[in-house]
Structures are given as C-alpha cells and as structure tokens.
C-alpha cells in the first residue's frame, strides 16, 4: 500500500471532459494508494463539469480540491507576455505551483489529456535529490511530420520538455 500522493491537474471547461477521463484512469489504476490528494487548478470549469469530475472521484471514495485561479492566474500570465496555447493558459500553471502548493514537499502534475495506465508508485518514489523538477524531453516535436502549434517555441530552445507528467 502506497501512503500518500499529491496529484495536480490544471483544467478549464475546454478540457473538463479530458480531465474526467484522465482522473478515471488515475483512480482505477491507483486504488492501492492510501491517501490520494487530487487538486484541480480551475481556470473556469462550469458547475456542471465540476459535479461530473467530483462524481468520478467520489465513486472511488476520493475527494477533489478545486483551486479557483482564473482571474489572478490569467492576469499574471498575460503580464509575462505568454501566448495562449490550445485555447487556454493552463499549461503555464506550472509556473505558479510553488505559490499554490508551498506547504507540500512534492507534487505530481498530470496533464488533463494523459491516460494513467498503471500505478504511480514507482514514479512518485523517484528521488529528485537537489533537482526542483523531473521531466523528459518531448521527442515527438522533433519529428519531420510535426504539426506542433508553435514551432518557434521549439526553435528557441535546445530541448522542449513534455509537460504531460512532471514531479
């Protein structure tokens, strides 16, 4: 039995359905986790979609902590001159995790469109040593058939990291 894992999603109404599917896969494959704390950074999820997401969690005996972040978060991101990506600013929520979760030693961030197909125990137990984050390069964006939304972001950096799952 795994003791405690803190999971963070960032979602809007545009991604609420994906968040629900990801959450269902997470909960189904991690029933052995004793305390699974699920936080959703909410940048405009409708009441109806929140009810649906909550119903999924409750069907596994879990709770969701929604963090209402739309106005303050979007204002901060706009002040940094960052562009909207795929209809929302949610991908940038990682920039504010230290503000929202300063009381936690470690969190696991899962993108709303990520299926969790197994236990997260091994991933959770990775020793980060002195590193602030763990991430992997996104190899798909370097393929010749890439249709990535903003190729300029990739060309400005030596590596582009996948934001789907991060510790």
Backbone torsions as a table, in degrees:
resi	resn	phi	psi	omega
1	UNK	NA	125.3	175.6
2	UNK	-80.4	139.1	-176.5
3	UNK	-70.3	-72.3	-172.2
4	UNK	-143.8	135.1	174.1
5	UNK	-135.1	133.8	174.9
6	UNK	-104.1	120.1	-177.8
7	UNK	-110.8	138.9	176.9
8	UNK	-126.0	128.5	168.8
9	UNK	-112.2	154.9	169.8
10	UNK	-126.8	124.1	-172.5
11	UNK	-147.1	157.4	173.1
12	UNK	-129.0	-179.1	177.7
13	UNK	-62.3	-29.5	178.4
14	UNK	-62.3	-30.3	-175.5
15	UNK	-114.3	9.0	-176.0
16	UNK	-60.4	-40.6	179.9
17	UNK	-64.8	-44.1	176.6
18	UNK	-62.0	-41.1	178.9
19	UNK	-59.6	-42.2	178.6
20	UNK	-61.6	-43.3	179.1
21	UNK	-65.8	-45.0	178.2
22	UNK	-61.3	-43.8	179.8
23	UNK	-61.4	-43.4	178.4
24	UNK	-59.9	-44.3	179.1
25	UNK	-66.0	-39.1	176.8
26	UNK	-60.3	-50.8	-175.4
27	UNK	-68.4	-38.9	179.7
28	UNK	-63.5	-40.0	-174.8
29	UNK	-92.6	2.0	-178.8
30	UNK	-134.7	38.9	179.8
31	UNK	-68.6	-18.0	-179.8
32	UNK	-81.5	-4.1	178.3
33	UNK	-81.0	119.8	-176.0
34	UNK	-62.0	-51.7	-179.3
35	UNK	-122.5	106.9	179.5
36	UNK	-112.7	102.4	-178.2
37	UNK	-92.0	117.4	-176.2
38	UNK	-111.1	121.5	179.7
39	UNK	-115.6	134.6	176.8
40	UNK	-120.7	115.6	173.8
41	UNK	-76.7	112.5	-170.6
42	UNK	-99.8	112.9	176.2
43	UNK	-112.7	47.7	173.3
44	UNK	111.3	48.5	174.4
45	UNK	-87.6	129.5	-178.4
46	UNK	-65.2	158.8	178.1
47	UNK	-57.1	-43.2	-179.7
48	UNK	-61.6	-44.3	179.5
49	UNK	-69.0	-34.4	175.0
50	UNK	-62.9	-40.5	177.8
51	UNK	-60.6	-42.2	-179.9
52	UNK	-66.0	-43.4	178.9
53	UNK	-64.3	-43.1	177.2
54	UNK	-61.6	-39.5	-179.3
55	UNK	-62.6	-38.0	177.1
56	UNK	-62.5	-48.2	-179.5
57	UNK	-61.9	-44.7	-177.6
58	UNK	-65.8	-29.0	178.3
59	UNK	-65.8	-17.1	175.9
60	UNK	-109.2	10.5	179.7
61	UNK	72.1	26.6	-179.1
62	UNK	-114.9	163.8	177.9
63	UNK	-120.2	156.6	177.3
64	UNK	-115.3	136.7	173.0
65	UNK	-106.2	104.4	177.2
66	UNK	-84.6	130.8	178.0
67	UNK	-111.8	107.6	-178.3
68	UNK	-72.1	115.7	-171.8
69	UNK	-132.9	4.9	-170.2
70	UNK	-54.4	-62.7	-170.6
71	UNK	-66.5	-53.7	-176.8
72	UNK	-66.1	-40.3	-179.0
73	UNK	-64.7	-50.0	-178.5
74	UNK	-63.6	-37.9	177.8
75	UNK	-62.8	-41.6	178.7
76	UNK	-65.9	-42.8	-179.2
77	UNK	-65.5	-42.3	177.9
78	UNK	-62.6	-36.5	179.8
79	UNK	-66.5	-20.1	177.1
80	UNK	-89.1	1.8	-179.6
81	UNK	59.5	35.3	176.8
82	UNK	-89.6	142.3	-176.7
83	UNK	-83.6	148.8	174.1
84	UNK	-66.1	136.5	-179.9
85	UNK	-119.9	125.7	178.1
86	UNK	51.8	41.1	172.8
87	UNK	87.0	0.8	-177.9
88	UNK	-156.2	170.5	177.7
89	UNK	-99.8	6.0	-171.0
90	UNK	-58.1	-32.9	-178.6
91	UNK	-60.5	-25.0	179.8
92	UNK	-82.3	-1.7	-178.2
93	UNK	-58.8	-24.4	178.9
94	UNK	-61.0	-23.1	179.1
95	UNK	-70.3	-19.4	-175.4
96	UNK	-112.6	4.8	-176.0
97	UNK	-59.2	-36.4	179.9
98	UNK	-65.9	-23.1	176.9
99	UNK	-79.7	-48.0	-176.3
100	UNK	-74.5	-28.0	-172.9
101	UNK	-126.3	36.1	-177.4
102	UNK	-64.5	-17.7	179.3
103	UNK	-85.4	-5.4	-179.1
104	UNK	-105.2	143.5	177.7
105	UNK	-78.8	-29.9	-173.6
106	UNK	-154.7	141.9	174.2
107	UNK	-137.2	155.5	175.6
108	UNK	-115.2	117.7	-178.7
109	UNK	-95.4	129.6	179.1
110	UNK	-125.3	126.2	175.3
111	UNK	-65.3	149.6	-178.2
112	UNK	-61.2	-24.6	-178.0
113	UNK	-100.2	24.7	-178.9
114	UNK	-104.4	127.0	172.6
115	UNK	-88.3	132.5	177.1
116	UNK	-99.0	110.7	-172.0
117	UNK	-104.0	8.4	178.9
118	UNK	-164.5	-172.2	179.5
119	UNK	-69.6	144.5	176.9
120	UNK	-95.0	2.4	-175.1
121	UNK	-54.4	-52.4	-176.7
122	UNK	-62.6	-41.6	177.9
123	UNK	-63.4	-45.0	-179.4
124	UNK	-61.6	-34.4	-174.9
125	UNK	-86.0	3.7	175.8
126	UNK	-60.9	131.3	177.2
127	UNK	-85.3	112.9	-178.5
128	UNK	-79.4	-7.0	-177.0
129	UNK	53.4	-120.3	-179.7
130	UNK	-97.0	7.1	-179.3
131	UNK	-80.4	141.8	179.0
132	UNK	-78.4	-32.5	-177.9
133	UNK	-140.3	163.6	169.5
134	UNK	-124.7	131.0	180.0
135	UNK	-154.1	163.9	178.7
136	UNK	-123.5	148.1	176.8
137	UNK	-62.0	143.9	178.0
138	UNK	-88.7	98.3	-175.3
139	UNK	-74.7	-26.6	-177.3
140	UNK	-61.6	-29.4	-177.3
141	UNK	-74.5	-12.5	-179.0
142	UNK	-95.9	0.7	179.6
143	UNK	-75.7	151.3	-177.3
144	UNK	-64.9	-22.5	-178.6
145	UNK	-93.7	13.0	-175.9
146	UNK	-59.5	136.3	175.0
147	UNK	-118.8	30.5	-178.1
148	UNK	-54.6	141.9	-175.0
149	UNK	-56.8	-41.0	-174.3
150	UNK	-136.1	85.6	-177.9
151	UNK	-60.7	-23.4	180.0
152	UNK	-64.6	-32.2	177.7
153	UNK	-62.8	-43.2	-179.6
154	UNK	-65.5	-43.4	-176.6
155	UNK	-68.8	-18.5	178.6
156	UNK	-82.0	-12.5	-172.8
157	UNK	-128.6	150.4	177.1
158	UNK	-68.0	-39.8	178.4
159	UNK	-130.0	147.2	172.2
160	UNK	-117.2	122.9	-175.7
161	UNK	-97.4	141.1	177.8
162	UNK	-69.4	130.1	-178.7
163	UNK	-98.2	5.0	-176.5
164	UNK	-59.6	-44.3	177.6
165	UNK	-140.6	133.2	178.0
166	UNK	-149.0	150.5	176.9
167	UNK	-109.8	NA	NA
